[in-house]
Every structure is written in C-alpha cells, then in structure tokens.
Amino acid sequence: MKCLGLDQMLFHFYWKGNPRLAPRAVYASSLIQNEQSMDVIREGTRSSIPEIRVAAAAGLRNIKEHDASDFVDRLLQDDEVQVRKVTLNSILSGIDMADGVQPMLKSQS
C-alpha cells in the first residue's frame, strides 16, 4: 500500500467531498503551502459549499501575498456574507506581516 504524504491526504479528503473533513483539509492546506496544497485552497474558493469557502478565506492569513492574490478577489466578491467577512478578517490579521496579504487592501482601493 502506498503511503500518502500529508498534502496528498488533504487533497484526497477535499476531493472526496466529506462535508466535515473538507473544510478542515482546505484550512490545513494553508499551513503546508506547497503547490498541491495551493490547489486544494484554490479549489476550495470555488466550492459550492459555503463552509469550504469560509475555510479557504480563513486560510488566507497563512498564505503569502503572491500565492493568495488569485484567491482574494473571488472571496471578497462571494455571495455569502460570512465568506467576505472571514476574508477581510484574514487580510487584516496580516497587517503586521511584511509579506502577508495586507498590502492587497491598498490595491483593492
């Protein structure tokens, strides 16, 4: 039996669509920050399940600005107010980080 790495297991949980594990997998992927985990987050921002999009928004605080730039616009324009709220909170939590997502606020105005 092949042993899966953590990022591969998270990707598997996300794609299986388990409603309890998928949001956790999306957020945990933001902590790993490799190409496959960024794919999980990217897909999480496009999910039809609001809880998964909220998890992707919460994960923004863990992602460097250049990795998150394609996520932020989509999340800030989400139909669900909770997704937009968590996105803004994640951006604002990065205000002290020199390489965080906070500078994106300036580009949005």
PyMOL commands that set and color helices and strands:
alter all, ss='L'
color gray80, all
select helices_A, chain A and resi 6-16+22-32+35-45+50-62+65-76+81-93+103-108
alter helices_A, ss='H'
color red, helices_A
deselect
rebuild
show_as cartoon
